[in-house]
Amino acid sequence: MVNLTKKQLVFKNLITTHHVVTYINIPNYFCKKNKGMITASISNIKLATCYKIRREIIKLNAIKSIEDLISTIDFSAEIVPIEDAKKLQKLLISLKGEKLSLTEIEIIKEISKN
């Protein structure tokens, strides 16, 4: 008895060339398709994660900026309007000497809510 490889057994058991092509190409097609889908999915996750990280870095920079501005306030001489976001925003604008970024304004609103 001759030992046949798996590939030779497949060819021996299939009747027509059409069956051979169909049997061999379909699994390869699905493997490539699945690989492509997985790669695309990983790319999407990676892109979303990079966006989140970028957004958080911007927020951290804004927090640092607000901390620096608040550290310049003399709390014994000045009343800081923590509950009123608009007044706090005006105070920080005057300390900074320019407009606040949108992220800084969002953080001021968060501070006022707490």
KAVEN-V861495 format. One record per pair of residues at least 12 apart in sequence whose C-alpha atoms are under 10 Angstrom apart, sorted by the first residue. I is the first residue (numbers start at 1). GAP is how many residues later the second one is. Records with the same first field share a line. If there is no record, write none. Layout:
I=GAP ; GAP
//
This chain:
7=17
10=13 ; 14
11=12 ; 13
55=48
58=45 ; 46
59=43 ; 44 ; 45 ; 47 ; 48
60=43 ; 44
61=42 ; 43
62=38 ; 39 ; 40 ; 41 ; 42 ; 43 ; 44 ; 45
63=40 ; 41 ; 44 ; 45
64=40
65=31 ; 35 ; 39
66=26 ; 30 ; 34 ; 38 ; 39 ; 41 ; 42
68=27 ; 28
69=22 ; 23 ; 24 ; 25 ; 26 ; 27
70=21 ; 22 ; 25
72=23
73=18 ; 19 ; 22
81=31
82=26 ; 27 ; 29 ; 30 ; 31 ; 32
83=25 ; 26 ; 28 ; 29 ; 30 ; 31
84=24 ; 25 ; 27 ; 28 ; 29
85=20 ; 21 ; 22 ; 23 ; 24 ; 25 ; 26 ; 27 ; 28
86=19 ; 22 ; 23 ; 26
88=17 ; 20 ; 21 ; 23 ; 24
89=15 ; 16 ; 19 ; 20
92=12 ; 13 ; 16
//
